[in-house]
Amino acid sequence: MPSLTVSVLMAVYNTPFKLVERAVASLFRQDMEDWELIILDDGSDPELGSRLQEYRDRYPARVRYLWHPNQGQAQSINRGVQHSRGAYITVLDADDEYKPQHLSACLRQMPYTDLICSLTDTVVDCEADYYVPDRHDFARNIHVDDCTLFATFFGKRAMFEQIPFESKYAADADFYARAAERYRVEKVNLRTYIYYRNVANSVCASLKLAQVMPR
């Protein structure tokens, strides 16, 4: 049985530590305290791994650290679900952050649905950053508000236990579509998740670069 309210899963693969610090600090600033953080070290460099373990050592009642060889975000999050204790599960990307009311705002949606995803407060360097490759046609871009974003998922643990993420581009949209076949799902306009789209080495950025490179 769940022993706390929210499990926050964060997969890390060689993310600059200053960004991880920002993400974790935003979790500790939440206006609710009944949560745990599970850091899924997806085979990062040993130096980063050591720094991530310091969170577990400093906050043993709040933070757990799990290491495994590189498998990608989807499989890392699936592993985190298996080790989580919360009645609800959500995700925090290691290079993003939460506004202080994020978890409580998501939790208030749960009497009406089983899973939500939400719009984001998106940080960009230029207008083009608002657009990402369409999962059905990589040559076409769509606005981020029209996407289903992995890290904005917040839902009842049964959702994540019964519908694992698959390792593919747009694993989030695929998960959401499969969940909608069996559960109540809703996209909400919270914008309490701060999504940094100005990260040069993200998957979306790499695909957009491939669109303009000569064949």
TIRO-2110 file (N, C-alpha, C; in Angstrom, 1 decimal):
// TIRO-2110
0.8, -1.2, 0.0, N, 1, A
0.0, 0.0, 0.0, CA, 1, A
0.9, 1.3, 0.0, C, 1, A
0.5, 2.3, -0.7, N, 2, A
1.3, 3.5, -0.7, CA, 2, A
1.4, 4.1, 0.7, C, 2, A
2.6, 4.6, 1.0, N, 3, A
2.8, 5.1, 2.4, CA, 3, A
3.0, 6.7, 2.3, C, 3, A
2.9, 7.3, 1.2, N, 4, A
2.9, 8.7, 1.0, CA, 4, A
2.1, 9.1, -0.2, C, 4, A
2.0, 10.4, -0.4, N, 5, A
1.1, 10.9, -1.4, CA, 5, A
1.7, 10.9, -2.8, C, 5, A
2.9, 11.5, -3.0, N, 6, A
3.4, 11.7, -4.4, CA, 6, A
4.9, 11.1, -4.5, C, 6, A
5.1, 10.3, -5.5, N, 7, A
6.5, 9.9, -5.9, CA, 7, A
6.9, 10.7, -7.1, C, 7, A
8.0, 11.4, -7.0, N, 8, A
8.5, 12.2, -8.1, CA, 8, A
9.7, 11.4, -8.7, C, 8, A
9.7, 11.1, -9.9, N, 9, A
10.7, 10.3, -10.6, CA, 9, A
11.5, 11.2, -11.5, C, 9, A
12.8, 11.2, -11.3, N, 10, A
13.7, 12.0, -12.1, CA, 10, A
14.9, 11.2, -12.7, C, 10, A
14.8, 11.0, -14.0, N, 11, A
15.9, 10.2, -14.7, CA, 11, A
17.0, 11.2, -15.1, C, 11, A
18.3, 10.8, -14.8, N, 12, A
19.4, 11.7, -15.1, CA, 12, A
20.4, 10.9, -15.9, C, 12, A
20.8, 11.5, -17.0, N, 13, A
21.9, 11.0, -17.8, CA, 13, A
22.9, 12.1, -18.2, C, 13, A
23.9, 12.3, -17.4, N, 14, A
24.9, 13.3, -17.6, CA, 14, A
24.4, 14.7, -17.8, C, 14, A
23.3, 15.0, -17.2, N, 15, A
22.8, 16.4, -17.1, CA, 15, A
23.7, 17.2, -16.3, C, 15, A
24.1, 18.4, -16.8, N, 16, A
25.0, 19.3, -15.9, CA, 16, A
24.4, 19.4, -14.5, C, 16, A
25.3, 19.3, -13.5, N, 17, A
24.8, 19.2, -12.2, CA, 17, A
24.1, 20.5, -11.7, C, 17, A
24.5, 21.7, -12.3, N, 18, A
23.8, 22.9, -11.9, CA, 18, A
22.3, 22.9, -12.3, C, 18, A
22.0, 22.2, -13.4, N, 19, A
20.6, 22.0, -13.8, CA, 19, A
19.9, 21.1, -12.9, C, 19, A
20.5, 20.0, -12.5, N, 20, A
19.9, 19.0, -11.5, CA, 20, A
19.7, 19.7, -10.2, C, 20, A
20.6, 20.6, -9.8, N, 21, A
20.4, 21.3, -8.5, CA, 21, A
19.2, 22.2, -8.6, C, 21, A
19.0, 22.9, -9.7, N, 22, A
17.9, 23.7, -9.9, CA, 22, A
16.6, 22.9, -9.8, C, 22, A
16.6, 21.8, -10.5, N, 23, A
15.4, 20.9, -10.5, CA, 23, A
15.0, 20.4, -9.1, C, 23, A
16.0, 19.9, -8.4, N, 24, A
15.8, 19.4, -7.0, CA, 24, A
15.4, 20.5, -6.1, C, 24, A
16.0, 21.7, -6.2, N, 25, A
15.7, 22.8, -5.3, CA, 25, A
14.2, 23.2, -5.5, C, 25, A
13.7, 23.1, -6.7, N, 26, A
12.3, 23.5, -6.9, CA, 26, A
11.4, 22.5, -6.3, C, 26, A
11.8, 21.2, -6.1, N, 27, A
11.0, 20.2, -5.5, CA, 27, A
10.9, 20.5, -4.0, C, 27, A
12.0, 20.9, -3.4, N, 28, A
12.1, 21.2, -2.0, CA, 28, A
11.3, 22.5, -1.6, C, 28, A
11.0, 23.3, -2.7, N, 29, A
10.3, 24.6, -2.4, CA, 29, A
8.8, 24.3, -2.6, C, 29, A
8.3, 23.1, -2.8, N, 30, A
6.9, 22.9, -2.9, CA, 30, A
6.1, 23.3, -1.7, C, 30, A
4.8, 23.7, -1.9, N, 31, A
4.0, 24.1, -0.8, CA, 31, A
3.3, 22.9, -0.1, C, 31, A
3.7, 21.7, -0.5, N, 32, A
3.3, 20.5, 0.2, CA, 32, A
4.5, 19.6, 0.5, C, 32, A
4.5, 18.8, 1.5, N, 33, A
5.7, 18.1, 1.9, CA, 33, A
5.6, 16.6, 1.8, C, 33, A
4.5, 16.1, 1.5, N, 34, A
4.3, 14.6, 1.5, CA, 34, A
4.7, 14.0, 0.1, C, 34, A
6.0, 14.0, -0.2, N, 35, A
6.5, 13.5, -1.4, CA, 35, A
7.8, 12.8, -1.2, C, 35, A
8.2, 12.0, -2.1, N, 36, A
9.5, 11.4, -2.2, CA, 36, A
10.1, 11.7, -3.6, C, 36, A
11.4, 11.7, -3.6, N, 37, A
12.1, 11.9, -4.9, CA, 37, A
13.0, 10.6, -5.2, C, 37, A
12.8, 10.0, -6.3, N, 38, A
13.6, 8.9, -6.7, CA, 38, A
14.4, 9.3, -7.9, C, 38, A
15.7, 9.4, -7.7, N, 39, A
16.7, 9.8, -8.7, CA, 39, A
17.1, 8.5, -9.5, C, 39, A
16.8, 8.4, -10.8, N, 40, A
17.2, 7.3, -11.6, CA, 40, A
18.4, 7.7, -12.4, C, 40, A
19.6, 7.2, -11.9, N, 41, A
20.9, 7.5, -12.6, CA, 41, A
21.0, 6.5, -13.7, C, 41, A
20.8, 7.1, -15.0, N, 42, A
20.8, 6.2, -16.2, CA, 42, A
22.2, 6.0, -16.7, C, 42, A
23.1, 5.6, -15.9, N, 43, A
24.5, 5.4, -16.3, CA, 43, A
25.3, 6.6, -16.5, C, 43, A
25.1, 7.6, -15.7, N, 44, A
25.9, 8.9, -15.8, CA, 44, A
27.3, 8.6, -15.4, C, 44, A
28.2, 9.6, -15.8, N, 45, A
29.6, 9.6, -15.4, CA, 45, A
29.7, 9.5, -13.9, C, 45, A
30.7, 8.7, -13.4, N, 46, A
30.9, 8.5, -11.9, CA, 46, A
30.9, 9.8, -11.1, C, 46, A
31.5, 10.9, -11.6, N, 47, A
31.5, 12.1, -10.9, CA, 47, A
30.1, 12.6, -10.6, C, 47, A
29.3, 12.7, -11.6, N, 48, A
27.9, 13.1, -11.5, CA, 48, A
27.2, 12.2, -10.5, C, 48, A
27.4, 10.9, -10.7, N, 49, A
26.7, 9.9, -9.9, CA, 49, A
27.0, 10.1, -8.4, C, 49, A
28.3, 10.5, -8.1, N, 50, A
28.6, 10.7, -6.7, CA, 50, A
27.9, 11.9, -6.1, C, 50, A
27.7, 12.9, -7.0, N, 51, A
27.0, 14.1, -6.5, CA, 51, A
25.5, 13.9, -6.3, C, 51, A
25.0, 13.0, -7.2, N, 52, A
23.6, 12.7, -7.0, CA, 52, A
23.4, 11.9, -5.8, C, 52, A
24.3, 11.0, -5.4, N, 53, A
24.2, 10.2, -4.2, CA, 53, A
24.2, 11.1, -3.0, C, 53, A
24.8, 12.2, -3.1, N, 54, A
24.8, 13.1, -1.9, CA, 54, A
23.4, 13.6, -1.5, C, 54, A
22.5, 13.6, -2.4, N, 55, A
21.1, 14.0, -2.0, CA, 55, A
20.5, 12.9, -1.2, C, 55, A
20.8, 11.6, -1.6, N, 56, A
20.3, 10.5, -0.8, CA, 56, A
20.9, 10.5, 0.6, C, 56, A
22.2, 10.8, 0.7, N, 57, A
22.9, 10.8, 2.0, CA, 57, A
22.4, 12.0, 2.9, C, 57, A
22.1, 13.1, 2.3, N, 58, A
21.7, 14.3, 3.0, CA, 58, A
20.2, 14.2, 3.4, C, 58, A
19.4, 13.6, 2.6, N, 59, A
17.9, 13.5, 2.8, CA, 59, A
17.4, 12.1, 2.7, C, 59, A
17.9, 11.2, 3.6, N, 60, A
17.5, 9.8, 3.4, CA, 60, A
16.1, 9.5, 3.6, C, 60, A
15.3, 10.3, 4.2, N, 61, A
13.9, 10.1, 4.4, CA, 61, A
13.1, 10.6, 3.2, C, 61, A
13.7, 11.4, 2.3, N, 62, A
13.0, 12.0, 1.2, CA, 62, A
13.5, 11.6, -0.2, C, 62, A
14.8, 11.2, -0.3, N, 63, A
15.4, 11.0, -1.6, CA, 63, A
16.0, 9.6, -1.6, C, 63, A
15.7, 8.9, -2.7, N, 64, A
16.4, 7.6, -3.0, CA, 64, A
17.1, 7.7, -4.3, C, 64, A
18.2, 7.0, -4.4, N, 65, A
19.1, 7.0, -5.6, CA, 65, A
19.2, 5.6, -6.1, C, 65, A
18.9, 5.4, -7.4, N, 66, A
19.1, 4.1, -8.1, CA, 66, A
19.9, 4.3, -9.3, C, 66, A
20.9, 3.4, -9.5, N, 67, A
21.8, 3.5, -10.7, CA, 67, A
21.5, 2.2, -11.5, C, 67, A
21.6, 2.4, -12.8, N, 68, A
21.6, 1.3, -13.8, CA, 68, A
22.3, 1.7, -15.0, C, 68, A
22.8, 0.7, -15.8, N, 69, A
23.4, 1.1, -17.1, CA, 69, A
22.4, 1.8, -18.0, C, 69, A
23.0, 2.6, -18.9, N, 70, A
22.1, 3.5, -19.8, CA, 70, A
21.1, 2.7, -20.5, C, 70, A
19.8, 3.1, -20.3, N, 71, A
18.7, 2.5, -20.9, CA, 71, A
17.7, 3.5, -21.6, C, 71, A
17.9, 4.8, -21.3, N, 72, A
17.0, 5.8, -21.8, CA, 72, A
16.0, 6.2, -20.7, C, 72, A
15.3, 7.3, -21.0, N, 73, A
14.4, 7.9, -20.0, CA, 73, A
13.2, 7.0, -19.8, C, 73, A
12.6, 6.4, -20.8, N, 74, A
11.4, 5.6, -20.7, CA, 74, A
11.6, 4.4, -19.7, C, 74, A
12.7, 3.7, -19.9, N, 75, A
13.0, 2.5, -19.1, CA, 75, A
13.4, 2.9, -17.7, C, 75, A
14.1, 4.1, -17.6, N, 76, A
14.4, 4.6, -16.2, CA, 76, A
13.2, 4.9, -15.4, C, 76, A
12.2, 5.6, -16.1, N, 77, A
11.0, 5.9, -15.4, CA, 77, A
10.2, 4.6, -15.0, C, 77, A
10.2, 3.7, -15.9, N, 78, A
9.5, 2.4, -15.6, CA, 78, A
10.1, 1.8, -14.3, C, 78, A
11.4, 1.8, -14.2, N, 79, A
12.1, 1.3, -13.0, CA, 79, A
11.7, 2.1, -11.8, C, 79, A
11.6, 3.4, -11.9, N, 80, A
11.3, 4.2, -10.8, CA, 80, A
9.9, 3.9, -10.3, C, 80, A
8.9, 3.6, -11.2, N, 81, A
7.6, 3.2, -10.8, CA, 81, A
7.6, 2.0, -9.9, C, 81, A
8.4, 1.0, -10.3, N, 82, A
8.5, -0.2, -9.5, CA, 82, A
9.0, 0.0, -8.1, C, 82, A
9.8, 1.0, -7.9, N, 83, A
10.4, 1.3, -6.6, CA, 83, A
9.7, 2.4, -5.8, C, 83, A
8.6, 3.0, -6.4, N, 84, A
7.9, 4.1, -5.8, CA, 84, A
7.0, 3.7, -4.7, C, 84, A
6.6, 4.6, -3.8, N, 85, A
5.7, 4.3, -2.7, CA, 85, A
4.5, 5.2, -2.7, C, 85, A
4.4, 6.2, -3.6, N, 86, A
3.3, 7.2, -3.6, CA, 86, A
2.0, 6.7, -4.2, C, 86, A
0.9, 7.3, -3.7, N, 87, A
-0.4, 7.0, -4.2, CA, 87, A
-0.5, 7.6, -5.6, C, 87, A
0.3, 8.7, -5.9, N, 88, A
0.3, 9.3, -7.2, CA, 88, A
1.8, 9.4, -7.6, C, 88, A
2.0, 9.4, -8.9, N, 89, A
3.3, 9.4, -9.5, CA, 89, A
3.4, 10.5, -10.5, C, 89, A
4.5, 11.2, -10.5, N, 90, A
4.8, 12.2, -11.5, CA, 90, A
6.3, 12.2, -11.9, C, 90, A
6.6, 13.1, -12.8, N, 91, A
8.0, 13.1, -13.3, CA, 91, A
8.6, 14.5, -13.2, C, 91, A
9.8, 14.6, -13.0, N, 92, A
10.5, 15.9, -13.1, CA, 92, A
11.8, 15.7, -14.0, C, 92, A
11.9, 16.4, -15.1, N, 93, A
13.1, 16.3, -15.9, CA, 93, A
14.2, 17.0, -15.2, C, 93, A
15.4, 16.4, -15.3, N, 94, A
16.5, 16.9, -14.6, CA, 94, A
17.0, 18.3, -15.0, C, 94, A
16.5, 18.8, -16.2, N, 95, A
16.9, 20.1, -16.7, CA, 95, A
15.7, 21.1, -16.6, C, 95, A
14.6, 20.7, -15.9, N, 96, A
13.5, 21.6, -15.8, CA, 96, A
13.3, 21.9, -14.3, C, 96, A
12.1, 22.6, -14.0, N, 97, A
11.8, 22.8, -12.6, CA, 97, A
10.3, 23.0, -12.4, C, 97, A
9.9, 22.9, -11.1, N, 98, A
8.5, 23.1, -10.7, CA, 98, A
8.4, 24.5, -10.1, C, 98, A
7.2, 25.1, -10.4, N, 99, A
6.8, 26.3, -9.6, CA, 99, A
6.3, 25.7, -8.2, C, 99, A
6.4, 26.6, -7.1, N, 100, A
6.1, 26.1, -5.8, CA, 100, A
4.8, 25.4, -5.6, C, 100, A
3.8, 25.7, -6.4, N, 101, A
2.5, 25.1, -6.2, CA, 101, A
2.2, 23.9, -7.2, C, 101, A
3.2, 23.5, -7.9, N, 102, A
3.0, 22.5, -8.9, CA, 102, A
2.3, 21.2, -8.4, C, 102, A
2.9, 20.6, -7.4, N, 103, A
2.4, 19.3, -6.9, CA, 103, A
1.0, 19.4, -6.4, C, 103, A
0.8, 20.5, -5.6, N, 104, A
-0.6, 20.6, -5.0, CA, 104, A
-1.6, 21.0, -6.0, C, 104, A
-1.2, 21.7, -7.1, N, 105, A
-2.2, 22.0, -8.2, CA, 105, A
-2.5, 20.8, -8.9, C, 105, A
-1.6, 19.9, -9.2, N, 106, A
-1.9, 18.7, -9.9, CA, 106, A
-2.8, 17.8, -9.0, C, 106, A
-2.5, 17.7, -7.7, N, 107, A
-3.2, 16.9, -6.8, CA, 107, A
-4.7, 17.3, -6.8, C, 107, A
-5.0, 18.6, -6.9, N, 108, A
-6.4, 19.0, -6.8, CA, 108, A
-7.2, 18.6, -8.1, C, 108, A
-6.5, 18.1, -9.1, N, 109, A
-7.2, 17.6, -10.3, CA, 109, A
-7.6, 16.2, -10.1, C, 109, A
-7.1, 15.4, -9.2, N, 110, A
-7.2, 14.0, -9.1, CA, 110, A
-8.6, 13.5, -8.8, C, 110, A
-9.5, 14.3, -8.1, N, 111, A
-10.8, 13.7, -7.9, CA, 111, A
-11.6, 13.6, -9.2, C, 111, A
-11.2, 14.3, -10.3, N, 112, A
-11.9, 14.3, -11.5, CA, 112, A
-11.3, 13.5, -12.6, C, 112, A
-10.2, 12.9, -12.4, N, 113, A
-9.5, 12.2, -13.5, CA, 113, A
-8.5, 11.2, -12.9, C, 113, A
-8.0, 10.3, -13.8, N, 114, A
-6.9, 9.4, -13.3, CA, 114, A
-5.5, 9.9, -13.7, C, 114, A
-5.4, 10.6, -14.8, N, 115, A
-4.1, 11.1, -15.3, CA, 115, A
-4.3, 12.5, -15.9, C, 115, A
-3.4, 13.4, -15.6, N, 116, A
-3.4, 14.6, -16.3, CA, 116, A
-2.0, 14.8, -17.0, C, 116, A
-2.0, 15.6, -18.0, N, 117, A
-0.8, 16.3, -18.5, CA, 117, A
-1.2, 17.8, -18.5, C, 117, A
-0.2, 18.6, -18.6, N, 118, A
-0.5, 20.0, -18.5, CA, 118, A
0.3, 20.9, -19.5, C, 118, A
-0.2, 22.1, -19.7, N, 119, A
0.6, 23.0, -20.5, CA, 119, A
1.7, 23.5, -19.6, C, 119, A
2.7, 24.1, -20.1, N, 120, A
3.9, 24.5, -19.4, CA, 120, A
4.2, 26.0, -19.5, C, 120, A
5.0, 26.5, -18.6, N, 121, A
5.6, 27.8, -18.7, CA, 121, A
6.9, 27.5, -19.4, C, 121, A
6.9, 27.8, -20.7, N, 122, A
8.0, 27.3, -21.5, CA, 122, A
9.1, 28.4, -21.7, C, 122, A
10.3, 28.1, -21.4, N, 123, A
11.4, 29.0, -21.6, CA, 123, A
12.2, 28.8, -22.9, C, 123, A
12.3, 29.9, -23.7, N, 124, A
12.9, 29.7, -25.0, CA, 124, A
13.9, 30.8, -25.3, C, 124, A
14.7, 30.6, -26.2, N, 125, A
15.7, 31.7, -26.7, CA, 125, A
15.1, 32.4, -27.9, C, 125, A
14.2, 31.8, -28.6, N, 126, A
13.7, 32.4, -29.8, CA, 126, A
12.3, 31.7, -30.1, C, 126, A
11.5, 32.3, -31.0, N, 127, A
10.2, 31.8, -31.3, CA, 127, A
10.3, 30.4, -31.8, C, 127, A
11.3, 30.0, -32.5, N, 128, A
11.4, 28.6, -33.1, CA, 128, A
11.5, 27.6, -32.0, C, 128, A
11.9, 27.9, -30.8, N, 129, A
12.0, 27.0, -29.7, CA, 129, A
10.7, 26.4, -29.3, C, 129, A
9.6, 27.2, -29.6, N, 130, A
8.3, 26.7, -29.2, CA, 130, A
7.8, 25.5, -30.0, C, 130, A
8.5, 25.2, -31.1, N, 131, A
8.1, 24.2, -32.0, CA, 131, A
9.0, 23.0, -32.0, C, 131, A
8.4, 21.8, -32.0, N, 132, A
9.1, 20.5, -31.9, CA, 132, A
8.6, 19.6, -33.1, C, 132, A
9.5, 18.6, -33.5, N, 133, A
9.1, 17.7, -34.5, CA, 133, A
7.8, 16.9, -34.2, C, 133, A
6.9, 16.9, -35.1, N, 134, A
5.7, 16.1, -35.0, CA, 134, A
6.0, 14.6, -35.0, C, 134, A
5.5, 13.9, -34.1, N, 135, A
5.9, 12.4, -34.0, CA, 135, A
5.4, 11.6, -35.2, C, 135, A
4.4, 12.1, -35.9, N, 136, A
4.0, 11.4, -37.1, CA, 136, A
4.7, 11.8, -38.4, C, 136, A
5.5, 13.0, -38.3, N, 137, A
6.2, 13.5, -39.5, CA, 137, A
7.3, 14.4, -39.0, C, 137, A
8.5, 13.8, -38.9, N, 138, A
9.6, 14.6, -38.3, CA, 138, A
10.0, 15.8, -39.1, C, 138, A
9.5, 15.9, -40.4, N, 139, A
9.8, 17.1, -41.2, CA, 139, A
8.8, 18.2, -40.9, C, 139, A
7.8, 18.0, -40.1, N, 140, A
6.8, 19.0, -39.7, CA, 140, A
7.0, 19.3, -38.2, C, 140, A
6.9, 20.6, -37.9, N, 141, A
7.0, 21.0, -36.5, CA, 141, A
5.6, 21.5, -36.0, C, 141, A
5.4, 21.2, -34.7, N, 142, A
4.1, 21.6, -34.0, CA, 142, A
4.5, 22.4, -32.7, C, 142, A
3.6, 23.2, -32.3, N, 143, A
3.8, 24.0, -31.1, CA, 143, A
3.8, 23.1, -29.9, C, 143, A
4.6, 23.5, -28.9, N, 144, A
4.8, 22.6, -27.7, CA, 144, A
3.5, 22.5, -27.0, C, 144, A
2.6, 23.6, -27.0, N, 145, A
1.3, 23.5, -26.4, CA, 145, A
0.4, 22.4, -27.0, C, 145, A
0.7, 22.0, -28.2, N, 146, A
-0.1, 21.0, -28.8, CA, 146, A
0.4, 19.6, -28.6, C, 146, A
1.5, 19.5, -27.8, N, 147, A
2.1, 18.2, -27.5, CA, 147, A
1.7, 17.7, -26.1, C, 147, A
2.0, 16.4, -25.9, N, 148, A
1.8, 15.8, -24.6, CA, 148, A
3.2, 15.6, -24.0, C, 148, A
3.5, 16.2, -22.9, N, 149, A
4.8, 16.3, -22.4, CA, 149, A
5.0, 15.3, -21.2, C, 149, A
6.0, 14.5, -21.4, N, 150, A
6.4, 13.4, -20.4, CA, 150, A
6.3, 13.9, -19.0, C, 150, A
7.1, 15.0, -18.7, N, 151, A
7.3, 15.4, -17.3, CA, 151, A
6.1, 16.1, -16.7, C, 151, A
5.0, 16.4, -17.5, N, 152, A
3.8, 17.0, -16.9, CA, 152, A
2.8, 16.0, -16.5, C, 152, A
3.1, 14.7, -16.7, N, 153, A
2.2, 13.7, -16.3, CA, 153, A
2.1, 13.6, -14.7, C, 153, A
0.9, 13.5, -14.3, N, 154, A
0.6, 13.3, -12.8, CA, 154, A
-0.6, 12.4, -12.7, C, 154, A
-0.5, 11.3, -12.1, N, 155, A
-1.6, 10.4, -12.1, CA, 155, A
-1.6, 9.3, -11.0, C, 155, A
-2.6, 8.6, -10.9, N, 156, A
-2.7, 7.5, -10.0, CA, 156, A
-1.7, 6.4, -10.3, C, 156, A
-1.2, 5.8, -9.3, N, 157, A
-0.1, 4.9, -9.6, CA, 157, A
-0.5, 3.7, -10.5, C, 157, A
-1.7, 3.3, -10.4, N, 158, A
-2.2, 2.1, -11.3, CA, 158, A
-1.9, 2.4, -12.7, C, 158, A
-2.0, 3.7, -13.1, N, 159, A
-1.8, 4.1, -14.5, CA, 159, A
-0.4, 3.6, -14.9, C, 159, A
0.6, 4.0, -14.1, N, 160, A
2.0, 3.8, -14.4, CA, 160, A
2.4, 2.3, -14.2, C, 160, A
1.7, 1.6, -13.3, N, 161, A
2.0, 0.2, -13.1, CA, 161, A
1.5, -0.6, -14.3, C, 161, A
0.4, -0.3, -14.8, N, 162, A
-0.2, -1.1, -15.9, CA, 162, A
0.1, -0.7, -17.3, C, 162, A
0.6, 0.5, -17.5, N, 163, A
0.9, 1.0, -18.8, CA, 163, A
2.4, 1.5, -18.8, C, 163, A
3.4, 0.6, -19.1, N, 164, A
4.8, 1.1, -19.1, CA, 164, A
5.1, 2.0, -20.3, C, 164, A
6.1, 2.8, -20.1, N, 165, A
6.5, 3.7, -21.2, CA, 165, A
7.3, 2.8, -22.1, C, 165, A
7.3, 3.1, -23.4, N, 166, A
8.1, 2.4, -24.4, CA, 166, A
9.2, 3.4, -24.9, C, 166, A
10.3, 2.8, -25.3, N, 167, A
11.5, 3.5, -25.7, CA, 167, A
11.4, 4.0, -27.1, C, 167, A
10.9, 5.2, -27.3, N, 168, A
10.7, 5.7, -28.7, CA, 168, A
10.5, 7.2, -28.6, C, 168, A
10.7, 7.9, -29.7, N, 169, A
10.4, 9.3, -29.7, CA, 169, A
8.9, 9.5, -29.5, C, 169, A
8.6, 10.5, -28.7, N, 170, A
7.2, 10.8, -28.3, CA, 170, A
6.6, 9.6, -27.5, C, 170, A
7.4, 9.0, -26.6, N, 171, A
6.9, 8.0, -25.7, CA, 171, A
5.8, 8.6, -24.8, C, 171, A
5.8, 9.9, -24.5, N, 172, A
4.8, 10.5, -23.7, CA, 172, A
3.5, 10.5, -24.4, C, 172, A
3.4, 10.9, -25.7, N, 173, A
2.2, 10.9, -26.5, CA, 173, A
1.6, 9.5, -26.6, C, 173, A
2.5, 8.5, -26.8, N, 174, A
2.1, 7.1, -27.0, CA, 174, A
1.5, 6.6, -25.6, C, 174, A
2.1, 6.9, -24.5, N, 175, A
1.6, 6.6, -23.2, CA, 175, A
0.2, 7.2, -23.0, C, 175, A
0.1, 8.4, -23.3, N, 176, A
-1.2, 9.1, -23.1, CA, 176, A
-2.3, 8.5, -23.9, C, 176, A
-2.0, 8.2, -25.1, N, 177, A
-3.0, 7.6, -26.0, CA, 177, A
-3.4, 6.2, -25.5, C, 177, A
-2.5, 5.4, -25.0, N, 178, A
-2.8, 4.1, -24.5, CA, 178, A
-3.6, 4.2, -23.2, C, 178, A
-3.2, 5.2, -22.4, N, 179, A
-4.0, 5.4, -21.1, CA, 179, A
-5.4, 5.8, -21.3, C, 179, A
-5.6, 6.7, -22.4, N, 180, A
-6.9, 7.2, -22.7, CA, 180, A
-7.9, 6.1, -23.1, C, 180, A
-7.4, 4.9, -23.5, N, 181, A
-8.2, 3.8, -23.9, CA, 181, A
-8.8, 3.1, -22.7, C, 181, A
-8.2, 3.3, -21.5, N, 182, A
-8.6, 2.6, -20.3, CA, 182, A
-9.0, 3.4, -19.1, C, 182, A
-8.5, 4.7, -19.1, N, 183, A
-8.7, 5.5, -17.9, CA, 183, A
-9.2, 6.9, -18.3, C, 183, A
-9.6, 7.7, -17.3, N, 184, A
-9.9, 9.1, -17.5, CA, 184, A
-8.6, 9.9, -17.6, C, 184, A
-8.5, 10.6, -18.7, N, 185, A
-7.3, 11.4, -18.9, CA, 185, A
-7.7, 12.8, -19.3, C, 185, A
-6.9, 13.8, -18.9, N, 186, A
-7.2, 15.2, -19.3, CA, 186, A
-6.0, 16.0, -19.4, C, 186, A
-6.0, 17.0, -20.4, N, 187, A
-5.0, 17.9, -20.5, CA, 187, A
-5.5, 19.2, -19.9, C, 187, A
-4.7, 19.8, -18.9, N, 188, A
-5.1, 20.9, -18.2, CA, 188, A
-4.2, 22.1, -18.3, C, 188, A
-4.7, 23.3, -18.1, N, 189, A
-3.9, 24.5, -18.3, CA, 189, A
-3.4, 25.0, -17.0, C, 189, A
-2.5, 24.4, -16.4, N, 190, A
-1.9, 24.8, -15.1, CA, 190, A
-0.7, 25.7, -15.3, C, 190, A
0.2, 25.3, -16.2, N, 191, A
1.5, 26.1, -16.4, CA, 191, A
2.3, 26.3, -15.1, C, 191, A
2.3, 25.3, -14.3, N, 192, A
3.1, 25.3, -13.1, CA, 192, A
4.4, 24.5, -13.3, C, 192, A
4.6, 23.9, -14.4, N, 193, A
5.8, 23.2, -14.8, CA, 193, A
6.6, 24.1, -15.7, C, 193, A
7.9, 24.4, -15.3, N, 194, A
8.7, 25.2, -16.1, CA, 194, A
9.6, 24.3, -17.0, C, 194, A
9.3, 24.5, -18.3, N, 195, A
9.9, 23.6, -19.3, CA, 195, A
11.0, 24.4, -20.1, C, 195, A
12.2, 24.0, -20.0, N, 196, A
13.3, 24.7, -20.6, CA, 196, A
13.6, 24.1, -22.0, C, 196, A
13.0, 24.8, -23.0, N, 197, A
13.2, 24.4, -24.4, CA, 197, A
14.5, 24.9, -25.0, C, 197, A
15.2, 25.7, -24.3, N, 198, A
16.5, 26.2, -24.9, CA, 198, A
17.7, 25.4, -24.4, C, 198, A
17.5, 24.1, -24.5, N, 199, A
18.6, 23.1, -24.1, CA, 199, A
19.1, 22.6, -25.4, C, 199, A
20.4, 22.9, -25.8, N, 200, A
20.9, 22.6, -27.1, CA, 200, A
21.0, 21.1, -27.5, C, 200, A
21.2, 20.3, -26.5, N, 201, A
21.4, 18.8, -26.8, CA, 201, A
20.2, 18.0, -26.5, C, 201, A
19.0, 18.6, -26.5, N, 202, A
17.8, 17.8, -26.2, CA, 202, A
17.5, 16.9, -27.4, C, 202, A
16.7, 15.9, -27.3, N, 203, A
16.2, 15.1, -28.4, CA, 203, A
15.5, 15.9, -29.4, C, 203, A
14.6, 16.8, -29.0, N, 204, A
13.9, 17.6, -29.9, CA, 204, A
14.8, 18.5, -30.7, C, 204, A
15.8, 19.1, -30.0, N, 205, A
16.8, 20.0, -30.7, CA, 205, A
17.6, 19.2, -31.8, C, 205, A
18.0, 18.0, -31.5, N, 206, A
18.7, 17.2, -32.4, CA, 206, A
17.9, 16.8, -33.6, C, 206, A
16.6, 16.5, -33.4, N, 207, A
15.8, 16.2, -34.6, CA, 207, A
15.5, 17.4, -35.4, C, 207, A
15.4, 18.6, -34.8, N, 208, A
15.2, 19.8, -35.6, CA, 208, A
16.4, 20.2, -36.4, C, 208, A
17.6, 19.9, -35.8, N, 209, A
18.9, 20.1, -36.5, CA, 209, A
18.9, 19.2, -37.8, C, 209, A
18.5, 18.0, -37.6, N, 210, A
18.5, 17.0, -38.7, CA, 210, A
17.6, 17.5, -39.9, C, 210, A
16.6, 18.2, -39.5, N, 211, A
15.7, 18.7, -40.6, CA, 211, A
16.4, 19.6, -41.6, C, 211, A
17.4, 20.4, -41.1, N, 212, A
18.0, 21.4, -42.0, CA, 212, A
19.4, 20.9, -42.5, C, 212, A
19.9, 19.8, -42.0, N, 213, A
21.1, 19.3, -42.5, CA, 213, A
21.0, 18.7, -43.9, C, 213, A
22.0, 18.8, -44.7, N, 214, A
21.9, 18.2, -46.1, CA, 214, A
21.8, 16.7, -46.0, C, 214, A
21.1, 16.0, -46.9, N, 215, A
20.9, 14.6, -46.8, CA, 215, A
22.1, 13.9, -47.5, C, 215, A
END
